[in-house]
Amino acid sequence: MRNMQKAKEALEQLHDKSKFEKLIQTAAIITELLLPHNIRPIIVGGLSVEIYTLNGYTTQDIDFVLNGYDLASEVFASLGFVKLGKNWVHADLGVSVEIPSNFLAGDYDKITELSIADRTVYVIGLEDIILDRLRAAVHWKSGESREWGYRMLLMYFEELDLDYIQGRFEHSLEENEFNLWINEAIQEKALIADKEKGTDH
């Protein structure tokens, strides 16, 4: 298991890194070990929000969607993770991994592939994580989810597939809330444009 030894050594080198670096590099190391087994871990949840908001949002753990849970569990254990409840925890690194599902609530074709040094991670599509935060804002009354869902919408407004998002509402409340976000984003972008015009004079 030469690859496993190299992976352990790579994890050991993360001790002095920032929390985000530890999370993203650990995710990349795990992905590298699982890909040869036709298991592609997809980052979802808070870490995906942190990636898309360029560290604006911060999270404490890695949420993966993947098939092959049993084999993934063997890899986690071999890397020094210990199962605590539903989480796998690496005490030395302070990194926790959870696998909330083996099925992605979203479009596999929209997954973002990111290069992390000489490794790769896969991240839930931007539209799908916005939908995830939208649903949490509507159904769980989560103010934090509303804030970060809206922030991602604003950041990537011109790039988003709005038709895709609008075609996947599961409740009229989601549509109503999203329309509010759209209107807010349009107004905010207009204000920014006006300010930029003002600084040109």
Rosetta constraint file for C-alpha pairs under 8 A:
AtomPair CA 1 CA 5 HARMONIC 6.56 0.50
AtomPair CA 2 CA 6 HARMONIC 6.30 0.50
AtomPair CA 3 CA 7 HARMONIC 6.10 0.50
AtomPair CA 3 CA 33 HARMONIC 7.38 0.50
AtomPair CA 4 CA 8 HARMONIC 6.19 0.50
AtomPair CA 4 CA 33 HARMONIC 7.47 0.50
AtomPair CA 4 CA 78 HARMONIC 7.57 0.50
AtomPair CA 4 CA 79 HARMONIC 7.34 0.50
AtomPair CA 5 CA 9 HARMONIC 6.28 0.50
AtomPair CA 6 CA 10 HARMONIC 6.14 0.50
AtomPair CA 7 CA 11 HARMONIC 6.25 0.50
AtomPair CA 7 CA 29 HARMONIC 6.23 0.50
AtomPair CA 7 CA 33 HARMONIC 7.93 0.50
AtomPair CA 7 CA 79 HARMONIC 7.48 0.50
AtomPair CA 8 CA 12 HARMONIC 6.29 0.50
AtomPair CA 8 CA 79 HARMONIC 5.87 0.50
AtomPair CA 9 CA 13 HARMONIC 6.52 0.50
AtomPair CA 10 CA 14 HARMONIC 7.01 0.50
AtomPair CA 10 CA 29 HARMONIC 7.69 0.50
AtomPair CA 11 CA 15 HARMONIC 7.66 0.50
AtomPair CA 11 CA 26 HARMONIC 6.70 0.50
AtomPair CA 11 CA 29 HARMONIC 7.82 0.50
AtomPair CA 11 CA 93 HARMONIC 7.98 0.50
AtomPair CA 14 CA 21 HARMONIC 7.64 0.50
AtomPair CA 14 CA 22 HARMONIC 5.83 0.50
AtomPair CA 14 CA 25 HARMONIC 7.87 0.50
AtomPair CA 14 CA 93 HARMONIC 7.45 0.50
AtomPair CA 15 CA 22 HARMONIC 7.61 0.50
AtomPair CA 15 CA 92 HARMONIC 7.89 0.50
AtomPair CA 15 CA 93 HARMONIC 6.02 0.50
AtomPair CA 17 CA 21 HARMONIC 5.80 0.50
AtomPair CA 17 CA 22 HARMONIC 6.05 0.50
AtomPair CA 18 CA 22 HARMONIC 6.21 0.50
AtomPair CA 19 CA 23 HARMONIC 6.27 0.50
AtomPair CA 19 CA 60 HARMONIC 7.62 0.50
AtomPair CA 20 CA 24 HARMONIC 6.08 0.50
AtomPair CA 20 CA 55 HARMONIC 7.68 0.50
AtomPair CA 20 CA 58 HARMONIC 7.79 0.50
AtomPair CA 20 CA 59 HARMONIC 8.00 0.50
AtomPair CA 21 CA 25 HARMONIC 5.76 0.50
AtomPair CA 22 CA 26 HARMONIC 5.84 0.50
AtomPair CA 22 CA 93 HARMONIC 7.51 0.50
AtomPair CA 22 CA 95 HARMONIC 7.30 0.50
AtomPair CA 23 CA 27 HARMONIC 6.10 0.50
AtomPair CA 23 CA 47 HARMONIC 7.94 0.50
AtomPair CA 23 CA 61 HARMONIC 6.85 0.50
AtomPair CA 23 CA 62 HARMONIC 6.49 0.50
AtomPair CA 23 CA 95 HARMONIC 6.65 0.50
AtomPair CA 24 CA 28 HARMONIC 6.23 0.50
AtomPair CA 24 CA 116 HARMONIC 7.87 0.50
AtomPair CA 24 CA 121 HARMONIC 7.97 0.50
AtomPair CA 25 CA 29 HARMONIC 6.17 0.50
AtomPair CA 25 CA 116 HARMONIC 7.13 0.50
AtomPair CA 26 CA 30 HARMONIC 6.18 0.50
AtomPair CA 27 CA 31 HARMONIC 6.08 0.50
AtomPair CA 27 CA 43 HARMONIC 7.97 0.50
AtomPair CA 27 CA 62 HARMONIC 7.24 0.50
AtomPair CA 27 CA 121 HARMONIC 6.71 0.50
AtomPair CA 28 CA 32 HARMONIC 6.15 0.50
AtomPair CA 28 CA 116 HARMONIC 6.85 0.50
AtomPair CA 28 CA 119 HARMONIC 5.79 0.50
AtomPair CA 28 CA 120 HARMONIC 5.52 0.50
AtomPair CA 28 CA 121 HARMONIC 5.21 0.50
AtomPair CA 29 CA 33 HARMONIC 6.50 0.50
AtomPair CA 29 CA 119 HARMONIC 7.18 0.50
AtomPair CA 30 CA 34 HARMONIC 6.29 0.50
AtomPair CA 30 CA 75 HARMONIC 7.74 0.50
AtomPair CA 30 CA 76 HARMONIC 7.89 0.50
AtomPair CA 31 CA 35 HARMONIC 5.95 0.50
AtomPair CA 31 CA 40 HARMONIC 6.63 0.50
AtomPair CA 31 CA 41 HARMONIC 6.01 0.50
AtomPair CA 31 CA 120 HARMONIC 7.07 0.50
AtomPair CA 31 CA 121 HARMONIC 6.45 0.50
AtomPair CA 32 CA 36 HARMONIC 7.62 0.50
AtomPair CA 32 CA 119 HARMONIC 6.68 0.50
AtomPair CA 32 CA 120 HARMONIC 7.17 0.50
AtomPair CA 33 CA 37 HARMONIC 7.99 0.50
AtomPair CA 33 CA 75 HARMONIC 7.61 0.50
AtomPair CA 34 CA 38 HARMONIC 6.86 0.50
AtomPair CA 34 CA 39 HARMONIC 5.28 0.50
AtomPair CA 34 CA 40 HARMONIC 6.64 0.50
AtomPair CA 34 CA 41 HARMONIC 7.63 0.50
AtomPair CA 34 CA 72 HARMONIC 7.05 0.50
AtomPair CA 34 CA 75 HARMONIC 7.94 0.50
AtomPair CA 35 CA 39 HARMONIC 5.08 0.50
AtomPair CA 35 CA 40 HARMONIC 5.56 0.50
AtomPair CA 39 CA 66 HARMONIC 6.64 0.50
AtomPair CA 39 CA 67 HARMONIC 6.21 0.50
AtomPair CA 39 CA 68 HARMONIC 6.47 0.50
AtomPair CA 40 CA 66 HARMONIC 6.25 0.50
AtomPair CA 40 CA 67 HARMONIC 7.68 0.50
AtomPair CA 40 CA 122 HARMONIC 7.67 0.50
AtomPair CA 41 CA 64 HARMONIC 5.70 0.50
AtomPair CA 41 CA 65 HARMONIC 5.77 0.50
AtomPair CA 41 CA 66 HARMONIC 4.82 0.50
AtomPair CA 41 CA 67 HARMONIC 7.83 0.50
AtomPair CA 41 CA 121 HARMONIC 7.81 0.50
AtomPair CA 41 CA 122 HARMONIC 6.78 0.50
AtomPair CA 42 CA 64 HARMONIC 5.26 0.50
AtomPair CA 42 CA 65 HARMONIC 5.13 0.50
AtomPair CA 42 CA 66 HARMONIC 6.43 0.50
AtomPair CA 42 CA 121 HARMONIC 7.38 0.50
AtomPair CA 42 CA 122 HARMONIC 4.95 0.50
AtomPair CA 42 CA 123 HARMONIC 5.28 0.50
AtomPair CA 42 CA 124 HARMONIC 6.26 0.50
AtomPair CA 43 CA 47 HARMONIC 6.89 0.50
AtomPair CA 43 CA 48 HARMONIC 5.94 0.50
AtomPair CA 43 CA 62 HARMONIC 7.07 0.50
AtomPair CA 43 CA 63 HARMONIC 5.79 0.50
AtomPair CA 43 CA 64 HARMONIC 4.76 0.50
AtomPair CA 43 CA 65 HARMONIC 6.59 0.50
AtomPair CA 43 CA 121 HARMONIC 7.57 0.50
AtomPair CA 43 CA 122 HARMONIC 6.05 0.50
AtomPair CA 43 CA 123 HARMONIC 4.60 0.50
AtomPair CA 43 CA 124 HARMONIC 6.01 0.50
AtomPair CA 44 CA 48 HARMONIC 5.23 0.50
AtomPair CA 44 CA 62 HARMONIC 7.88 0.50
AtomPair CA 44 CA 63 HARMONIC 5.45 0.50
AtomPair CA 44 CA 64 HARMONIC 5.87 0.50
AtomPair CA 44 CA 65 HARMONIC 6.84 0.50
AtomPair CA 44 CA 123 HARMONIC 6.39 0.50
AtomPair CA 44 CA 124 HARMONIC 5.53 0.50
AtomPair CA 44 CA 129 HARMONIC 7.44 0.50
AtomPair CA 45 CA 49 HARMONIC 6.69 0.50
AtomPair CA 45 CA 62 HARMONIC 7.80 0.50
AtomPair CA 45 CA 63 HARMONIC 5.82 0.50
AtomPair CA 45 CA 129 HARMONIC 7.49 0.50
AtomPair CA 46 CA 50 HARMONIC 6.21 0.50
AtomPair CA 46 CA 57 HARMONIC 7.84 0.50
AtomPair CA 46 CA 58 HARMONIC 7.33 0.50
AtomPair CA 46 CA 59 HARMONIC 5.50 0.50
AtomPair CA 46 CA 61 HARMONIC 7.68 0.50
AtomPair CA 46 CA 62 HARMONIC 7.61 0.50
AtomPair CA 46 CA 63 HARMONIC 7.47 0.50
AtomPair CA 47 CA 51 HARMONIC 6.16 0.50
AtomPair CA 47 CA 58 HARMONIC 7.45 0.50
AtomPair CA 47 CA 59 HARMONIC 5.93 0.50
AtomPair CA 47 CA 61 HARMONIC 7.05 0.50
AtomPair CA 47 CA 62 HARMONIC 6.05 0.50
AtomPair CA 47 CA 63 HARMONIC 7.12 0.50
AtomPair CA 48 CA 52 HARMONIC 6.23 0.50
AtomPair CA 48 CA 123 HARMONIC 6.19 0.50
AtomPair CA 48 CA 124 HARMONIC 6.87 0.50
AtomPair CA 48 CA 129 HARMONIC 7.53 0.50
AtomPair CA 49 CA 53 HARMONIC 5.97 0.50
AtomPair CA 49 CA 57 HARMONIC 6.53 0.50
AtomPair CA 49 CA 129 HARMONIC 7.31 0.50
AtomPair CA 49 CA 148 HARMONIC 7.56 0.50
AtomPair CA 50 CA 54 HARMONIC 6.00 0.50
AtomPair CA 50 CA 55 HARMONIC 4.81 0.50
AtomPair CA 50 CA 56 HARMONIC 6.25 0.50
AtomPair CA 50 CA 57 HARMONIC 4.81 0.50
AtomPair CA 50 CA 58 HARMONIC 5.65 0.50
AtomPair CA 50 CA 59 HARMONIC 6.96 0.50
AtomPair CA 51 CA 55 HARMONIC 6.15 0.50
AtomPair CA 52 CA 126 HARMONIC 7.46 0.50
AtomPair CA 52 CA 152 HARMONIC 7.11 0.50
AtomPair CA 53 CA 57 HARMONIC 6.36 0.50
AtomPair CA 53 CA 151 HARMONIC 7.76 0.50
AtomPair CA 53 CA 152 HARMONIC 6.51 0.50
AtomPair CA 53 CA 155 HARMONIC 7.88 0.50
AtomPair CA 57 CA 148 HARMONIC 7.49 0.50
AtomPair CA 60 CA 95 HARMONIC 7.39 0.50
AtomPair CA 60 CA 96 HARMONIC 7.41 0.50
AtomPair CA 61 CA 95 HARMONIC 6.09 0.50
AtomPair CA 61 CA 96 HARMONIC 4.88 0.50
AtomPair CA 61 CA 97 HARMONIC 5.84 0.50
AtomPair CA 61 CA 98 HARMONIC 7.61 0.50
AtomPair CA 62 CA 95 HARMONIC 7.72 0.50
AtomPair CA 62 CA 96 HARMONIC 6.23 0.50
AtomPair CA 62 CA 97 HARMONIC 4.72 0.50
AtomPair CA 62 CA 98 HARMONIC 6.25 0.50
AtomPair CA 63 CA 97 HARMONIC 5.92 0.50
AtomPair CA 63 CA 98 HARMONIC 4.92 0.50
AtomPair CA 63 CA 99 HARMONIC 5.73 0.50
AtomPair CA 63 CA 100 HARMONIC 6.84 0.50
AtomPair CA 64 CA 97 HARMONIC 7.39 0.50
AtomPair CA 64 CA 98 HARMONIC 6.31 0.50
AtomPair CA 64 CA 99 HARMONIC 4.93 0.50
AtomPair CA 64 CA 100 HARMONIC 6.93 0.50
AtomPair CA 64 CA 101 HARMONIC 7.71 0.50
AtomPair CA 65 CA 99 HARMONIC 5.71 0.50
AtomPair CA 65 CA 100 HARMONIC 6.49 0.50
AtomPair CA 65 CA 101 HARMONIC 5.30 0.50
AtomPair CA 65 CA 102 HARMONIC 5.19 0.50
AtomPair CA 65 CA 103 HARMONIC 6.26 0.50
AtomPair CA 65 CA 104 HARMONIC 6.15 0.50
AtomPair CA 66 CA 99 HARMONIC 7.17 0.50
AtomPair CA 66 CA 101 HARMONIC 6.93 0.50
AtomPair CA 66 CA 102 HARMONIC 4.66 0.50
AtomPair CA 66 CA 103 HARMONIC 6.83 0.50
AtomPair CA 67 CA 102 HARMONIC 4.87 0.50
AtomPair CA 67 CA 103 HARMONIC 7.42 0.50
AtomPair CA 68 CA 72 HARMONIC 6.20 0.50
AtomPair CA 68 CA 102 HARMONIC 7.94 0.50
AtomPair CA 69 CA 73 HARMONIC 5.99 0.50
AtomPair CA 69 CA 102 HARMONIC 7.73 0.50
AtomPair CA 70 CA 74 HARMONIC 6.48 0.50
AtomPair CA 71 CA 75 HARMONIC 6.43 0.50
AtomPair CA 72 CA 76 HARMONIC 6.21 0.50
AtomPair CA 73 CA 77 HARMONIC 6.16 0.50
AtomPair CA 74 CA 78 HARMONIC 6.12 0.50
AtomPair CA 75 CA 79 HARMONIC 6.21 0.50
AtomPair CA 76 CA 80 HARMONIC 6.54 0.50
AtomPair CA 76 CA 81 HARMONIC 5.22 0.50
AtomPair CA 76 CA 82 HARMONIC 7.68 0.50
AtomPair CA 76 CA 88 HARMONIC 7.17 0.50
AtomPair CA 77 CA 81 HARMONIC 4.93 0.50
AtomPair CA 77 CA 82 HARMONIC 6.22 0.50
AtomPair CA 80 CA 90 HARMONIC 6.13 0.50
AtomPair CA 81 CA 88 HARMONIC 5.57 0.50
AtomPair CA 81 CA 89 HARMONIC 5.00 0.50
AtomPair CA 81 CA 90 HARMONIC 4.43 0.50
AtomPair CA 81 CA 91 HARMONIC 7.45 0.50
AtomPair CA 82 CA 88 HARMONIC 5.34 0.50
AtomPair CA 82 CA 89 HARMONIC 5.19 0.50
AtomPair CA 82 CA 90 HARMONIC 6.42 0.50
AtomPair CA 83 CA 87 HARMONIC 5.84 0.50
AtomPair CA 83 CA 88 HARMONIC 4.50 0.50
AtomPair CA 83 CA 89 HARMONIC 6.34 0.50
AtomPair CA 84 CA 88 HARMONIC 6.03 0.50
AtomPair CA 84 CA 89 HARMONIC 6.78 0.50
AtomPair CA 86 CA 98 HARMONIC 6.46 0.50
AtomPair CA 86 CA 99 HARMONIC 7.86 0.50
AtomPair CA 87 CA 96 HARMONIC 6.32 0.50
AtomPair CA 87 CA 97 HARMONIC 5.58 0.50
AtomPair CA 87 CA 98 HARMONIC 4.78 0.50
AtomPair CA 87 CA 99 HARMONIC 7.65 0.50
AtomPair CA 88 CA 96 HARMONIC 5.55 0.50
AtomPair CA 88 CA 97 HARMONIC 4.98 0.50
AtomPair CA 88 CA 98 HARMONIC 6.30 0.50
AtomPair CA 89 CA 94 HARMONIC 7.23 0.50
AtomPair CA 89 CA 95 HARMONIC 5.90 0.50
AtomPair CA 89 CA 96 HARMONIC 4.35 0.50
AtomPair CA 89 CA 97 HARMONIC 6.36 0.50
AtomPair CA 90 CA 94 HARMONIC 5.75 0.50
AtomPair CA 90 CA 95 HARMONIC 5.26 0.50
AtomPair CA 90 CA 96 HARMONIC 6.23 0.50
AtomPair CA 91 CA 95 HARMONIC 6.88 0.50
AtomPair CA 104 CA 108 HARMONIC 7.39 0.50
AtomPair CA 104 CA 124 HARMONIC 7.94 0.50
AtomPair CA 105 CA 128 HARMONIC 7.53 0.50
AtomPair CA 106 CA 124 HARMONIC 7.50 0.50
AtomPair CA 106 CA 125 HARMONIC 7.46 0.50
AtomPair CA 106 CA 128 HARMONIC 5.49 0.50
AtomPair CA 107 CA 111 HARMONIC 7.15 0.50
AtomPair CA 107 CA 125 HARMONIC 7.22 0.50
AtomPair CA 107 CA 128 HARMONIC 7.37 0.50
AtomPair CA 108 CA 124 HARMONIC 7.88 0.50
AtomPair CA 108 CA 125 HARMONIC 7.81 0.50
AtomPair CA 110 CA 124 HARMONIC 7.23 0.50
AtomPair CA 110 CA 125 HARMONIC 4.72 0.50
AtomPair CA 110 CA 126 HARMONIC 7.64 0.50
AtomPair CA 111 CA 122 HARMONIC 6.47 0.50
AtomPair CA 111 CA 123 HARMONIC 5.59 0.50
AtomPair CA 111 CA 124 HARMONIC 4.93 0.50
AtomPair CA 111 CA 125 HARMONIC 4.42 0.50
AtomPair CA 111 CA 126 HARMONIC 7.92 0.50
AtomPair CA 112 CA 122 HARMONIC 5.67 0.50
AtomPair CA 112 CA 123 HARMONIC 5.02 0.50
AtomPair CA 112 CA 124 HARMONIC 6.41 0.50
AtomPair CA 112 CA 125 HARMONIC 5.78 0.50
AtomPair CA 112 CA 126 HARMONIC 7.89 0.50
AtomPair CA 113 CA 120 HARMONIC 6.89 0.50
AtomPair CA 113 CA 121 HARMONIC 5.96 0.50
AtomPair CA 113 CA 122 HARMONIC 4.68 0.50
AtomPair CA 113 CA 123 HARMONIC 6.44 0.50
AtomPair CA 114 CA 120 HARMONIC 5.63 0.50
AtomPair CA 114 CA 121 HARMONIC 5.34 0.50
AtomPair CA 114 CA 122 HARMONIC 6.28 0.50
AtomPair CA 114 CA 123 HARMONIC 7.67 0.50
AtomPair CA 115 CA 119 HARMONIC 5.86 0.50
AtomPair CA 115 CA 120 HARMONIC 4.59 0.50
AtomPair CA 115 CA 121 HARMONIC 6.58 0.50
AtomPair CA 116 CA 120 HARMONIC 5.45 0.50
AtomPair CA 116 CA 121 HARMONIC 7.04 0.50
AtomPair CA 124 CA 128 HARMONIC 6.63 0.50
AtomPair CA 124 CA 129 HARMONIC 6.51 0.50
AtomPair CA 125 CA 129 HARMONIC 6.40 0.50
AtomPair CA 126 CA 130 HARMONIC 6.25 0.50
AtomPair CA 126 CA 160 HARMONIC 7.76 0.50
AtomPair CA 127 CA 131 HARMONIC 6.22 0.50
AtomPair CA 127 CA 160 HARMONIC 6.72 0.50
AtomPair CA 127 CA 161 HARMONIC 6.98 0.50
AtomPair CA 127 CA 162 HARMONIC 7.94 0.50
AtomPair CA 127 CA 164 HARMONIC 7.54 0.50
AtomPair CA 127 CA 165 HARMONIC 6.20 0.50
AtomPair CA 128 CA 132 HARMONIC 6.13 0.50
AtomPair CA 128 CA 165 HARMONIC 7.53 0.50
AtomPair CA 129 CA 133 HARMONIC 6.23 0.50
AtomPair CA 129 CA 149 HARMONIC 7.75 0.50
AtomPair CA 130 CA 134 HARMONIC 6.02 0.50
AtomPair CA 130 CA 149 HARMONIC 5.06 0.50
AtomPair CA 130 CA 150 HARMONIC 7.77 0.50
AtomPair CA 130 CA 152 HARMONIC 6.95 0.50
AtomPair CA 130 CA 153 HARMONIC 7.14 0.50
AtomPair CA 131 CA 135 HARMONIC 6.14 0.50
AtomPair CA 131 CA 149 HARMONIC 7.75 0.50
AtomPair CA 131 CA 165 HARMONIC 6.77 0.50
AtomPair CA 132 CA 136 HARMONIC 6.37 0.50
AtomPair CA 133 CA 137 HARMONIC 6.06 0.50
AtomPair CA 133 CA 145 HARMONIC 4.87 0.50
AtomPair CA 133 CA 146 HARMONIC 6.38 0.50
AtomPair CA 133 CA 148 HARMONIC 7.31 0.50
AtomPair CA 133 CA 149 HARMONIC 5.16 0.50
AtomPair CA 134 CA 138 HARMONIC 6.21 0.50
AtomPair CA 134 CA 145 HARMONIC 6.84 0.50
AtomPair CA 134 CA 146 HARMONIC 6.28 0.50
AtomPair CA 134 CA 149 HARMONIC 6.16 0.50
AtomPair CA 134 CA 174 HARMONIC 6.74 0.50
AtomPair CA 134 CA 177 HARMONIC 7.59 0.50
AtomPair CA 134 CA 178 HARMONIC 7.20 0.50
AtomPair CA 135 CA 139 HARMONIC 5.76 0.50
AtomPair CA 135 CA 140 HARMONIC 7.57 0.50
AtomPair CA 135 CA 174 HARMONIC 6.50 0.50
AtomPair CA 136 CA 140 HARMONIC 4.99 0.50
AtomPair CA 136 CA 141 HARMONIC 6.59 0.50
AtomPair CA 136 CA 142 HARMONIC 5.85 0.50
AtomPair CA 136 CA 145 HARMONIC 6.10 0.50
AtomPair CA 136 CA 146 HARMONIC 7.64 0.50
AtomPair CA 137 CA 141 HARMONIC 4.82 0.50
AtomPair CA 137 CA 142 HARMONIC 4.48 0.50
AtomPair CA 137 CA 143 HARMONIC 6.18 0.50
AtomPair CA 137 CA 144 HARMONIC 7.67 0.50
AtomPair CA 137 CA 145 HARMONIC 5.31 0.50
AtomPair CA 137 CA 146 HARMONIC 4.94 0.50
AtomPair CA 138 CA 142 HARMONIC 7.32 0.50
AtomPair CA 138 CA 173 HARMONIC 6.73 0.50
AtomPair CA 138 CA 174 HARMONIC 6.31 0.50
AtomPair CA 138 CA 177 HARMONIC 7.20 0.50
AtomPair CA 142 CA 146 HARMONIC 6.39 0.50
AtomPair CA 143 CA 147 HARMONIC 6.17 0.50
AtomPair CA 144 CA 148 HARMONIC 6.29 0.50
AtomPair CA 145 CA 149 HARMONIC 5.76 0.50
AtomPair CA 146 CA 150 HARMONIC 5.95 0.50
AtomPair CA 147 CA 151 HARMONIC 6.13 0.50
AtomPair CA 148 CA 152 HARMONIC 6.16 0.50
AtomPair CA 149 CA 153 HARMONIC 6.33 0.50
AtomPair CA 150 CA 154 HARMONIC 6.14 0.50
AtomPair CA 150 CA 181 HARMONIC 6.11 0.50
AtomPair CA 150 CA 185 HARMONIC 7.96 0.50
AtomPair CA 151 CA 155 HARMONIC 6.05 0.50
AtomPair CA 152 CA 156 HARMONIC 6.11 0.50
AtomPair CA 152 CA 157 HARMONIC 7.90 0.50
AtomPair CA 153 CA 157 HARMONIC 5.28 0.50
AtomPair CA 153 CA 160 HARMONIC 7.65 0.50
AtomPair CA 153 CA 181 HARMONIC 7.80 0.50
AtomPair CA 153 CA 182 HARMONIC 7.99 0.50
AtomPair CA 153 CA 185 HARMONIC 7.55 0.50
AtomPair CA 154 CA 185 HARMONIC 5.60 0.50
AtomPair CA 156 CA 160 HARMONIC 6.09 0.50
AtomPair CA 157 CA 185 HARMONIC 7.84 0.50
AtomPair CA 161 CA 165 HARMONIC 6.70 0.50
AtomPair CA 162 CA 166 HARMONIC 6.07 0.50
AtomPair CA 163 CA 167 HARMONIC 5.96 0.50
AtomPair CA 164 CA 168 HARMONIC 6.62 0.50
AtomPair CA 165 CA 169 HARMONIC 7.06 0.50
AtomPair CA 166 CA 175 HARMONIC 7.11 0.50
AtomPair CA 169 CA 174 HARMONIC 6.02 0.50
AtomPair CA 169 CA 175 HARMONIC 6.25 0.50
AtomPair CA 170 CA 174 HARMONIC 7.06 0.50
AtomPair CA 171 CA 175 HARMONIC 6.91 0.50
AtomPair CA 172 CA 176 HARMONIC 6.22 0.50
AtomPair CA 173 CA 177 HARMONIC 6.12 0.50
AtomPair CA 174 CA 178 HARMONIC 6.03 0.50
AtomPair CA 175 CA 179 HARMONIC 6.13 0.50
AtomPair CA 176 CA 180 HARMONIC 6.49 0.50
AtomPair CA 177 CA 181 HARMONIC 6.47 0.50
AtomPair CA 178 CA 182 HARMONIC 6.20 0.50
AtomPair CA 179 CA 183 HARMONIC 6.19 0.50
AtomPair CA 180 CA 184 HARMONIC 6.11 0.50
AtomPair CA 181 CA 185 HARMONIC 6.02 0.50
AtomPair CA 182 CA 186 HARMONIC 6.18 0.50
AtomPair CA 183 CA 187 HARMONIC 6.25 0.50
AtomPair CA 184 CA 188 HARMONIC 6.02 0.50
AtomPair CA 185 CA 189 HARMONIC 5.99 0.50
AtomPair CA 186 CA 190 HARMONIC 6.17 0.50
AtomPair CA 187 CA 191 HARMONIC 6.28 0.50
AtomPair CA 188 CA 192 HARMONIC 6.27 0.50
AtomPair CA 189 CA 193 HARMONIC 6.12 0.50
AtomPair CA 190 CA 194 HARMONIC 6.17 0.50
AtomPair CA 191 CA 195 HARMONIC 6.23 0.50
AtomPair CA 192 CA 196 HARMONIC 6.21 0.50
AtomPair CA 193 CA 197 HARMONIC 6.22 0.50
AtomPair CA 194 CA 198 HARMONIC 6.24 0.50
AtomPair CA 195 CA 199 HARMONIC 6.41 0.50
AtomPair CA 196 CA 200 HARMONIC 6.49 0.50
AtomPair CA 197 CA 201 HARMONIC 7.13 0.50
